[in-house]
């Protein structure tokens, strides 16, 4: 996590967005479903997991979201080096149990993430990646695609400003950039 302006990190009603880029969404869901069954919707629990994962892969944003998951629903596997000492595990477990924040985590396959960044076919992932984000793990191919997507977004914002009579200011460019991600969000249509 990183501090954002006008955002209270201590607020219990806070929801943190996280997107996991995985090699195989189906394999991820199989493992995650067995460990975090409660994170999945009622529909996902009733249908075969392959059906749910396949439906996400064939349509829409290709991102499967588990929304509003309490932090304290995760089992604490923290152990530091070689399992850590018991007091560290107990302390971390207590912190997680008392944490009232929520997490919304999405899963997208790596090849779909790169394709969306480079081609903007769906723009759901690419739009999210244009906002302030914190990369937890580095992947040079994803980072290159992200840089190209951001360059394309700046170019598009400038091109859209070309017809304006008054000089273009930075605020107008930022506004156009922010609007791209909302225009790519099917919930905003």
C-alpha positions as CSV (number, residue, x, y, z in Angstrom):
1,X,0.0,0.0,0.0
2,X,1.0,3.5,-0.5
3,X,-0.4,6.8,0.9
4,X,-2.6,8.7,-1.4
5,X,-3.7,12.3,-0.9
6,X,-7.0,12.7,1.0
7,X,-7.1,9.0,1.8
8,X,-7.4,7.7,5.4
9,X,-5.4,4.5,5.7
10,X,-6.9,3.9,9.1
11,X,-10.6,3.9,7.8
12,X,-12.4,0.6,8.4
13,X,-14.5,1.1,5.3
14,X,-11.5,1.2,3.0
15,X,-11.4,-1.1,0.0
16,X,-8.0,-1.8,-1.5
17,X,-7.9,-2.9,-5.2
18,X,-5.4,-5.6,-6.2
19,X,-4.9,-7.2,-9.6
20,X,-2.9,-10.4,-9.8
21,X,-1.3,-11.2,-13.1
22,X,-1.1,-15.0,-13.4
23,X,0.2,-17.5,-16.0
24,X,-3.0,-19.5,-15.9
25,X,-6.2,-18.1,-14.5
26,X,-7.8,-21.6,-14.3
27,X,-4.9,-23.0,-12.3
28,X,-5.0,-20.0,-10.0
29,X,-8.7,-20.3,-9.4
30,X,-8.5,-24.1,-8.7
31,X,-5.9,-23.5,-5.9
32,X,-7.4,-20.3,-4.6
33,X,-10.9,-21.8,-4.5
34,X,-9.7,-24.6,-2.3
35,X,-8.0,-22.2,0.2
36,X,-10.4,-19.2,0.0
37,X,-13.8,-20.8,-0.8
38,X,-15.7,-17.9,0.9
39,X,-14.1,-15.3,-1.5
40,X,-16.1,-16.6,-4.5
41,X,-19.7,-15.7,-5.4
42,X,-22.6,-18.0,-4.9
43,X,-22.8,-18.6,-8.7
44,X,-19.1,-19.4,-8.9
45,X,-19.6,-21.9,-6.1
46,X,-22.5,-23.7,-7.8
47,X,-21.0,-23.9,-11.3
48,X,-17.9,-25.9,-12.2
49,X,-14.9,-23.7,-11.7
50,X,-13.7,-24.3,-15.2
51,X,-17.0,-23.0,-16.6
52,X,-16.6,-19.7,-14.6
53,X,-13.0,-19.3,-15.5
54,X,-13.8,-20.1,-19.2
55,X,-16.7,-17.6,-19.3
56,X,-14.4,-14.9,-18.0
57,X,-11.7,-15.8,-20.6
58,X,-14.3,-15.7,-23.5
59,X,-16.0,-12.4,-22.7
60,X,-15.7,-8.9,-21.2
61,X,-12.6,-7.7,-19.4
62,X,-11.0,-11.1,-18.9
63,X,-10.5,-10.1,-15.3
64,X,-12.3,-12.1,-12.6
65,X,-12.9,-10.1,-9.4
66,X,-13.5,-11.3,-5.9
67,X,-14.9,-8.1,-4.3
68,X,-15.2,-6.9,-0.7
69,X,-13.1,-9.6,0.9
70,X,-12.3,-8.9,4.5
71,X,-8.6,-8.8,5.3
72,X,-9.3,-10.9,8.3
73,X,-10.6,-13.8,6.1
74,X,-7.1,-14.7,5.0
75,X,-5.3,-17.3,7.0
76,X,-2.0,-16.1,8.4
77,X,0.9,-18.0,6.9
78,X,3.5,-15.4,7.8
79,X,6.5,-16.9,9.4
80,X,9.6,-15.0,8.5
81,X,12.7,-17.0,8.0
82,X,12.4,-20.7,8.4
83,X,8.9,-20.4,9.8
84,X,9.7,-17.6,12.2
85,X,9.1,-17.7,15.9
86,X,5.7,-18.3,17.4
87,X,5.3,-14.9,18.9
88,X,5.8,-13.2,15.4
89,X,3.1,-15.5,13.9
90,X,0.7,-14.9,16.7
91,X,1.2,-11.1,16.5
92,X,0.7,-11.1,12.7
93,X,-2.4,-13.3,13.1
94,X,-3.8,-10.9,15.7
95,X,-3.2,-7.9,13.4
96,X,-5.1,-9.7,10.5
97,X,-8.0,-10.8,12.8
98,X,-8.5,-7.2,13.9
99,X,-8.2,-5.6,10.5
100,X,-11.6,-4.4,9.3
101,X,-10.4,-3.2,5.8
102,X,-11.6,-5.0,2.7
103,X,-9.8,-6.1,-0.5
104,X,-11.1,-6.4,-4.0
105,X,-8.8,-8.7,-6.0
106,X,-8.9,-9.4,-9.7
107,X,-7.2,-12.1,-11.6
108,X,-6.0,-11.8,-15.2
109,X,-3.8,-14.0,-17.3
110,X,-0.4,-12.5,-18.2
111,X,-0.9,-12.8,-22.0
112,X,-4.4,-11.1,-21.7
113,X,-2.9,-8.3,-19.5
114,X,-0.1,-7.6,-22.1
115,X,-2.5,-7.7,-25.0
116,X,-4.9,-5.2,-23.3
117,X,-2.0,-2.9,-22.5
118,X,-0.7,-3.0,-26.1
119,X,-3.9,-3.1,-28.1
120,X,-6.7,-1.7,-25.8
121,X,-9.1,-4.3,-27.1
122,X,-11.1,-4.3,-23.8
123,X,-9.3,-1.4,-22.0
124,X,-10.5,-2.6,-18.6
125,X,-7.0,-3.6,-17.4
126,X,-5.1,-1.0,-19.4
127,X,-7.4,1.7,-18.0
128,X,-6.7,0.6,-14.4
129,X,-2.9,0.6,-15.1
130,X,-3.0,4.3,-16.1
131,X,-4.0,5.3,-12.6
132,X,-1.5,5.6,-9.7
133,X,-0.5,2.0,-8.9
134,X,2.1,0.2,-6.9
135,X,3.8,-2.8,-8.6
136,X,4.6,-5.4,-6.0
137,X,6.5,-7.7,-8.4
138,X,8.4,-6.7,-11.5
139,X,7.8,-8.2,-14.9
140,X,9.8,-6.5,-17.7
141,X,7.4,-7.5,-20.5
142,X,4.4,-6.2,-18.6
143,X,6.2,-3.0,-17.6
144,X,7.2,-2.4,-21.2
145,X,3.6,-2.9,-22.3
146,X,2.5,-0.6,-19.5
147,X,4.9,2.2,-20.6
148,X,3.7,1.8,-24.2
149,X,0.0,2.1,-23.1
150,X,0.8,5.2,-21.1
151,X,2.6,6.8,-24.0
152,X,-0.4,6.0,-26.3
153,X,-2.8,7.5,-23.7
154,X,-0.8,10.7,-23.6
155,X,-0.7,10.9,-27.4
156,X,-4.4,10.3,-27.6
157,X,-5.1,13.0,-24.9
158,X,-3.0,15.5,-26.9
159,X,-4.6,14.5,-30.2
160,X,-8.1,15.0,-28.6
161,X,-6.9,18.5,-27.5
162,X,-5.7,19.5,-30.9
163,X,-8.9,21.1,-32.0
164,X,-9.2,23.3,-28.9
165,X,-8.8,27.1,-29.5
166,X,-7.2,28.0,-26.2
167,X,-3.8,26.6,-25.2
168,X,-3.9,23.1,-23.6
169,X,-2.9,22.9,-20.0
170,X,-1.7,20.0,-17.9
171,X,-5.0,19.8,-15.9
172,X,-7.0,19.2,-19.2
173,X,-4.5,16.5,-20.2
174,X,-4.9,14.8,-16.7
175,X,-8.7,15.0,-17.0
176,X,-8.7,13.4,-20.4
177,X,-6.4,10.6,-19.1
178,X,-8.6,9.9,-16.1
179,X,-11.7,9.8,-18.4
180,X,-10.2,7.1,-20.6
181,X,-10.3,4.6,-17.8
182,X,-13.9,5.4,-17.0
183,X,-14.9,5.2,-20.6
184,X,-13.3,1.8,-20.7
185,X,-15.3,0.6,-17.7
186,X,-18.5,-1.1,-18.7
187,X,-20.1,-0.1,-15.4
188,X,-19.9,3.5,-16.5
189,X,-21.7,3.1,-19.8
